[in-house]
Amino acid sequence: MSISVWILEDQLLAEHQALRHALEMAAVAEVTVVLIESRKAQRRLPYHRKRLALIMAAGRHYAAELRAKGYQVDYRQADDVASGLAAHCADYAPTQLLTMAASHYGLRQWQTHKAAAHLALPVTVLPNTQFLTSQFDPYPNPVPDKRYLMEYFYRKMRKHFNLLIEPDGSPTGGAWNYDKLNRETLPKQHTCPPIPTFTADAITLQAIADVANIETAVGSATDFNLAVTRADAQAAFADFLAHRLDLFGPYEDAMTTNEDTLYHSVLSPYMNLGLLAPMEMVAAAIERYQAGHVRLNSVEGFVRQIVGWREFVWWQYWRQMPGMRTKNHWQVNRPVPEFFWSGETDMHCMQTVIKRVLRTGFNHHIERLMVLCNFCVLAGIDPAEVNDWFMSLYIDAYDWVMYPNVIGMGLNADGGITATKPYIASANYINKMSDFCGSCKFKPKQRHGETACPFNLMYWNFLIEHEAVLRANPRMGPNVLALRHLDAAERAIVTREAQQFLETL
């Protein structure tokens, strides 16, 4: 018997189910692990070089660690996954292939329905174990098009896994959600603790050199300093627990020109690669709270991001695919503006956030939602193009991450299946939660006029254009009611000036 175990690039688990299953069937000497670097996948979009370097370096380190444990590993580069696996089978002649279900819809379809015929051998696709919903699905038989609220999904997950739950079944502290405590702005002159960085070794340096030669890629990886092994990812997590978790909650929604990450964990890239497991992170955070080291609103907010939102996004992806990519509820088609690829705009908030992702490959969730996606909803940018832009630039980007977060929540393009309302706001929100507006040529309190913030023009124009639809949404009531402050003349001015701005994009 000769078994090959195909491990995908985002399945770098400490204990991989397919490998464990293979060792139950055969001796180590009869098992070969195969990992594929697909040139086609690396060039599907103009990816950030830091994202490509992270995936490459992490995969190559994982292969090296398996070899050090005594496994035979075939790490190969190929034009695409299918040709790479075919070449592996020709060289190693396995009698069967074991793998774990992909997180990508299209690749999972190929695994399940085409791989065996293409490779001419039995292929066993085991369930994906990277998400907690593989152990417990709060809504195993969802009704098509019914809205399921993340909040109730989250509560079911908390109860099932007994996370921050008292013996009587009530939530710790008496509330399920402490969001109201997590909306503080960062004090002036406040300095946040830095996130840990990691020195590139020979394997990582080679990955950095390799991505420099990918002609379709954007950005630079010359200053790459991310974790690329489980040990380094665990060190990054330990640093977050010790230095940033306690104030994560209060400043979770804050934005500033001077700090890239504030108190955010920046651990999503490592979770999405499989280097960190969700339950180990949640358990460690709760342990810090129980030991009296962090406040409840911070640990609850962190638990909600993982057990609530991350799992809900994964659940929504598989619920709505394959049609999610083409959703366009607001029927918009404006292309992504050119300044999204340079950051060269007079809008200081957009300039700061875009240049930040172009430099680092990362923005925290409020910058993504309430600056970038907010702009794209109000400006009527094509959802598929926006999704591709996010997929290209973020180091934590995968289809299952971006489709629900961008097309679903960020753009409300799925018609409210993921989130119950469009997350739109005027410049007032950005001014309240950041220091971006103070050094901007536009004025956040002006609705119209030469120096009015474009967010204000677009916001009021959006409310006017979609007034009837928005009135029917109970959660948008207060926003639409504010239109009573605009008479017919002012509405006409806002509409005209908004269109003039949009024509410049």
C-alpha positions in Angstrom: 0.0 0.0 0.0 1.2 3.5 -0.9 -0.9 6.5 0.3 -0.5 10.1 -0.7 -1.8 12.8 1.6 -2.6 16.0 -0.2 -2.4 19.0 2.2 -3.7 22.3 0.9 -1.8 25.6 1.3 -4.3 26.9 4.0 -4.5 23.7 5.9 -1.1 23.8 7.8 -2.6 22.2 10.9 -0.6 20.8 13.8 -2.6 17.6 13.5 -4.0 17.2 10.0 -7.0 14.9 9.8 -6.0 13.3 6.4 -2.4 12.6 7.7 -3.8 11.1 10.9 -6.2 8.9 8.9 -3.4 7.7 6.6 -1.3 6.7 9.5 -4.2 4.6 10.8 -4.1 2.7 7.5 -0.4 2.4 6.8 3.1 2.8 8.2 4.9 6.1 8.0 7.2 4.7 5.3 4.2 4.1 3.1 2.8 7.6 3.3 3.9 10.6 1.2 2.7 14.1 1.9 2.2 16.3 -1.2 1.9 20.1 -1.2 1.4 22.1 -4.4 2.4 25.6 -5.2 0.2 26.6 -8.1 1.5 29.3 -10.5 -2.0 29.8 -11.8 -3.4 30.4 -8.3 -0.6 32.9 -7.5 -1.5 34.9 -10.6 -5.3 34.7 -10.6 -5.5 38.3 -9.2 -2.9 41.0 -8.7 -2.1 39.7 -5.2 0.0 41.6 -2.6 3.5 40.2 -2.5 3.3 40.0 1.3 0.2 37.7 1.0 2.0 35.5 -1.5 5.2 35.4 0.6 3.3 34.4 3.7 1.6 31.5 1.9 4.8 30.4 0.2 7.0 30.6 3.3 4.4 29.0 5.6 3.9 26.1 3.3 7.6 25.5 2.8 8.3 25.7 6.5 5.4 23.2 7.1 7.0 20.8 4.6 10.4 21.2 6.3 8.8 20.4 9.7 7.1 17.3 8.4 10.4 16.1 6.9 12.1 16.7 10.3 9.4 14.4 11.8 10.3 11.6 9.4 7.7 12.0 6.8 8.4 11.7 3.1 7.2 15.0 1.5 6.8 16.0 -2.1 6.6 19.8 -2.2 6.3 20.8 -5.8 5.6 23.8 -8.0 3.3 23.4 -10.9 1.2 25.3 -13.4 -1.9 24.4 -11.5 -3.1 22.0 -8.8 -4.5 19.4 -11.1 -1.2 19.1 -13.1 0.9 19.1 -10.0 -1.1 16.2 -8.4 -1.0 14.3 -11.7 2.8 14.7 -11.8 3.1 13.6 -8.2 1.0 10.5 -8.9 3.2 9.7 -11.9 6.3 9.9 -9.8 5.1 8.2 -6.6 2.4 5.8 -7.9 0.2 6.0 -4.8 -2.7 3.5 -4.6 -5.0 6.2 -3.1 -5.1 9.9 -2.2 -6.3 11.3 1.0 -7.1 15.0 1.5 -9.3 17.3 3.6 -12.1 19.3 2.1 -11.0 22.7 0.7 -12.2 26.0 2.1 -12.6 27.2 -1.5 -15.9 26.2 -3.1 -14.5 25.6 -6.6 -11.6 23.5 -5.4 -13.8 21.5 -3.1 -16.1 20.7 -6.1 -13.0 19.5 -8.0 -11.8 17.4 -5.1 -15.1 15.8 -4.6 -16.3 15.3 -8.2 -13.3 15.3 -10.6 -10.1 14.5 -8.8 -10.5 10.7 -8.8 -11.1 10.6 -12.6 -8.3 13.1 -13.3 -5.8 11.1 -11.3 -7.2 7.6 -12.1 -7.1 6.5 -8.4 -9.4 6.5 -5.4 -9.6 9.9 -3.7 -11.0 10.2 -0.1 -12.1 13.8 0.9 -12.4 14.1 4.6 -14.4 16.8 6.3 -12.7 20.1 7.0 -11.9 20.4 10.8 -10.7 24.0 10.8 -14.0 25.5 12.0 -16.1 24.9 15.1 -19.2 24.4 13.0 -17.8 21.1 11.9 -18.5 20.0 15.4 -21.8 21.9 16.0 -23.9 23.7 13.4 -26.5 26.0 15.0 -28.7 25.9 11.9 -28.0 22.6 10.0 -30.9 23.0 7.6 -31.3 26.7 6.9 -34.4 27.9 5.0 -33.4 29.4 1.6 -33.2 33.3 1.7 -34.2 33.4 5.4 -32.2 35.8 7.5 -30.3 34.3 10.3 -28.8 36.8 12.7 -25.2 36.5 13.7 -26.1 37.4 17.3 -28.3 34.4 17.8 -25.9 32.1 15.9 -23.2 33.4 18.3 -25.3 32.7 21.4 -26.0 29.1 20.2 -22.2 28.6 19.7 -21.4 30.0 23.1 -23.9 27.8 24.8 -22.9 24.6 23.0 -19.2 25.1 23.7 -19.8 26.5 27.2 -17.8 29.7 26.6 -18.3 32.5 29.1 -21.5 30.7 30.4 -22.4 30.5 34.1 -23.7 27.3 35.7 -27.3 28.5 35.4 -26.8 28.9 31.6 -26.7 32.7 31.7 -23.9 34.7 30.0 -21.0 35.8 32.2 -21.6 39.3 33.4 -25.3 39.1 32.5 -25.1 40.2 28.9 -24.3 38.4 25.7 -22.7 41.3 24.0 -20.7 44.3 25.3 -20.4 46.2 22.1 -21.7 49.4 23.7 -18.5 49.5 25.8 -16.2 49.0 22.8 -16.6 52.3 21.0 -14.0 54.5 22.6 -11.8 56.8 20.5 -8.0 56.6 21.0 -6.7 59.4 23.3 -4.4 61.9 21.7 -0.7 61.0 22.1 -1.6 57.4 23.1 0.9 54.9 22.0 -0.2 51.3 21.4 2.2 48.4 22.0 3.8 47.1 18.8 2.8 43.8 17.3 5.7 41.2 17.3 7.8 40.8 14.2 9.8 37.9 13.0 13.2 37.7 11.2 13.2 36.0 7.9 15.3 32.8 7.7 16.7 31.2 4.5 13.4 29.6 3.6 11.4 32.9 4.0 14.1 34.9 2.2 13.8 32.6 -0.8 10.0 33.1 -0.8 10.5 36.8 -0.7 12.8 36.6 -3.7 10.4 34.3 -5.5 7.4 36.7 -5.1 9.5 39.6 -6.4 9.5 37.9 -9.7 5.7 37.4 -10.0 4.9 40.0 -12.5 1.2 40.3 -11.7 1.7 40.9 -8.0 1.6 44.3 -6.3 3.2 45.8 -3.3 6.5 44.8 -1.8 7.6 42.0 0.5 11.2 43.2 1.1 10.2 44.2 4.6 8.3 41.0 5.3 8.3 40.2 9.0 5.2 37.9 9.6 5.1 34.6 11.4 5.4 31.6 9.1 5.5 28.7 11.5 3.1 27.5 14.2 5.7 28.3 16.9 6.0 31.9 15.7 2.2 32.2 15.3 1.8 31.0 18.9 4.4 33.6 20.0 2.4 36.3 18.2 -0.8 35.1 20.0 1.0 35.0 23.4 2.1 38.6 22.8 -1.5 39.7 22.1 -2.8 38.0 25.2 -0.1 39.7 27.4 0.0 43.2 25.8 -3.1 44.0 23.8 -6.1 41.9 24.7 -7.1 43.9 27.8 -7.6 47.2 25.7 -8.7 45.4 22.6 -12.4 45.9 23.5 -12.5 49.6 24.3 -10.6 50.6 21.2 -11.9 47.9 18.9 -13.6 50.4 16.6 -11.1 53.2 16.9 -9.0 54.4 13.9 -6.0 56.7 13.8 -3.4 57.9 11.3 -0.5 57.1 13.7 -1.2 53.4 14.5 -1.6 50.6 12.0 -3.2 48.0 14.2 -3.9 49.6 17.6 -4.9 46.7 20.0 -6.1 44.3 17.3 -4.6 40.9 17.3 -3.6 40.6 13.6 -3.9 36.9 14.0 -6.4 36.2 11.2 -3.7 35.4 8.6 -2.3 32.6 10.9 -5.8 31.3 11.8 -6.7 31.2 8.1 -3.6 29.2 7.2 -4.3 26.7 10.0 -1.3 27.7 12.1 -3.6 28.6 15.0 -6.8 26.8 16.0 -9.9 28.8 17.0 -10.7 26.9 20.2 -7.1 27.1 21.6 -7.3 30.9 21.1 -10.7 31.3 22.7 -9.8 29.1 25.6 -6.6 31.0 26.3 -8.3 34.4 26.1 -11.0 33.3 28.6 -8.4 31.9 30.9 -6.7 35.4 30.9 -10.1 36.9 31.9 -10.7 34.3 34.6 -7.3 35.0 36.1 -8.2 38.6 36.4 -5.8 40.0 33.7 -8.3 41.3 31.1 -11.7 43.0 31.2 -14.8 41.2 30.3 -15.9 43.4 27.4 -12.5 42.8 25.7 -12.5 39.0 26.1 -16.2 38.8 25.0 -15.4 40.9 22.0 -12.5 38.7 21.0 -14.6 35.5 21.6 -17.3 37.0 19.4 -15.0 37.7 16.6 -13.9 34.1 16.4 -16.8 32.0 17.7 -19.4 34.4 16.4 -18.4 36.3 13.3 -15.7 34.0 11.9 -17.8 30.9 12.2 -20.9 32.8 10.9 -19.0 34.0 7.8 -17.8 30.5 7.1 -21.4 29.2 7.5 -22.8 31.9 5.3 -20.2 31.2 2.6 -21.2 27.6 2.3 -24.9 28.4 2.6 -24.8 31.0 -0.3 -22.3 29.5 -2.7 -21.9 29.3 -5.6 -24.2 32.3 -6.3 -22.7 34.7 -3.8 -20.0 36.1 -6.0 -22.5 37.5 -8.5 -24.9 39.1 -6.0 -25.5 42.7 -6.8 -28.6 43.8 -4.8 -28.2 47.5 -5.4 -27.6 46.9 -9.2 -24.4 49.0 -9.4 -21.6 48.8 -11.9 -19.1 51.6 -11.3 -15.5 50.3 -11.5 -13.1 50.4 -8.6 -11.5 53.9 -8.7 -7.8 54.0 -9.8 -6.8 55.6 -6.5 -7.6 52.3 -4.7 -4.4 51.0 -6.2 -2.3 54.0 -5.2 -3.9 55.8 -2.3 -3.6 59.1 -4.1 -6.7 61.0 -3.1 -7.5 64.2 -1.3 -9.8 62.3 1.1 -7.4 61.8 4.1 -9.3 58.8 5.6 -9.2 56.9 2.2 -5.6 57.9 1.6 -4.5 56.7 5.0 -6.4 53.4 4.9 -5.5 52.5 1.3 -1.8 53.4 1.7 -1.8 51.3 4.9 -3.0 48.2 3.1 -0.8 48.8 0.1 2.2 49.0 2.6 1.3 46.2 5.1 -1.4 44.0 3.5 -3.7 44.7 6.4 -6.4 47.0 7.8 -8.5 46.2 10.9 -12.2 45.5 10.5 -13.6 49.0 11.1 -11.3 50.5 8.4 -12.4 47.8 6.0 -16.1 48.2 6.9 -16.7 51.8 7.7 -14.2 53.5 5.4 -13.6 51.2 2.4 -16.8 49.3 2.1 -18.9 52.3 3.2 -17.3 54.3 0.4 -18.0 51.5 -2.1 -21.6 51.2 -1.2 -22.3 54.9 -1.3 -20.3 55.3 -4.6 -22.1 52.3 -6.3 -18.9 50.3 -7.0 -19.4 46.9 -8.6 -19.4 44.3 -5.8 -17.4 41.7 -7.7 -14.7 44.2 -8.5 -14.6 45.4 -4.8 -14.3 41.7 -3.7 -11.4 41.1 -6.1 -9.6 44.2 -4.8 -10.0 42.9 -1.2 -8.9 39.4 -2.3 -5.8 40.9 -4.0 -4.4 43.0 -1.2 -5.1 41.4 2.2 -2.8 38.9 3.8 -5.8 37.1 5.4 -7.8 36.9 2.2 -9.5 33.7 1.0 -12.8 33.3 -0.8 -14.7 32.2 2.3 -13.4 35.2 4.1 -14.1 37.9 1.6 -17.4 36.9 -0.1 -19.5 37.1 3.1 -17.5 40.0 4.6 -17.4 42.2 1.5 -20.3 41.1 -0.7 -22.5 40.2 2.2 -21.8 42.5 5.2 -19.7 45.3 3.7 -21.7 46.0 0.5 -25.1 44.5 1.4 -25.0 43.1 -2.1 -26.6 39.8 -1.1 -29.8 41.7 -0.2 -29.4 41.4 3.5 -28.9 37.7 3.9 -25.6 38.1 5.8 -26.3 41.4 7.5 -29.7 43.0 8.0 -28.8 46.5 6.8 -26.3 48.3 4.7 -23.5 49.6 6.9 -23.4 53.2 5.6 -22.4 56.3 7.4 -21.6 60.0 6.8 -18.4 61.7 7.6 -19.7 62.2 11.1 -18.9 58.5 12.0 -15.4 58.7 10.7 -14.8 62.0 12.4 -16.1 60.6 15.7 -14.1 57.3 15.6 -10.8 58.6 14.2 -8.3 61.5 13.8 -8.5 61.3 10.0 -10.6 64.4 9.5 -8.5 66.9 11.4 -5.8 67.1 8.6 -8.2 66.7 5.6 -9.1 69.5 3.2 -12.8 68.4 3.4 -15.1 69.4 6.2 -16.9 66.5 8.0 -19.8 68.7 9.1 -20.7 70.1 5.7 -23.4 68.4 3.7 -22.6 70.1 0.5 -20.4 72.8 -1.0 -16.8 73.0 -2.3 -15.2 71.7 0.9 -18.0 69.2 1.9 -16.7 65.7 2.7 -17.5 63.4 -0.2 -18.8 60.9 2.3 -21.5 63.4 3.2 -22.5 64.1 -0.4 -22.6 60.4 -1.2 -24.4 59.4 2.1 -27.3 61.9 1.7 -27.5 61.1 -2.1 -27.7 57.4 -1.3 -30.5 58.0 1.2 -32.4 60.2 -1.3 -31.9 57.7 -4.2 -33.0 54.7 -2.1 -35.4 56.4 0.3 -38.4 54.1 -0.4 -36.4 50.9 0.0 -34.5 52.0 3.1 -37.8 53.1 4.8 -39.0 49.5 4.6 -35.9 48.4 6.7 -36.6 48.9 10.4 -32.9 49.2 11.2 -32.5 52.1 8.7 -35.4 54.1 10.2 -33.4 56.8 12.0 -31.1 57.3 9.0 -34.0 57.9 6.6 -35.9 60.1 9.1 -32.9 62.5 9.0 -33.9 63.3 5.5 -36.6 65.6 6.9 -33.9 68.1 7.6 -33.3 68.5 3.8 -35.9 70.5 1.9 -36.4 70.0 -1.9 -33.8 72.7 -2.7 -31.1 71.2 -0.6 -31.9 67.7 -1.9 -31.3 68.9 -5.4 -28.0 70.5 -4.4 -26.8 67.3 -2.7 -27.8 65.1 -5.6 -26.1 67.4 -8.1 -22.8 67.7 -6.2 -22.7 64.0 -5.4 -23.1 63.1 -9.1 -20.3 65.6 -9.9 -18.0 63.9 -7.4 -18.9 60.4 -8.6 -18.2 61.4 -12.2 -14.6 62.0 -11.1 -14.0 58.5 -9.9 
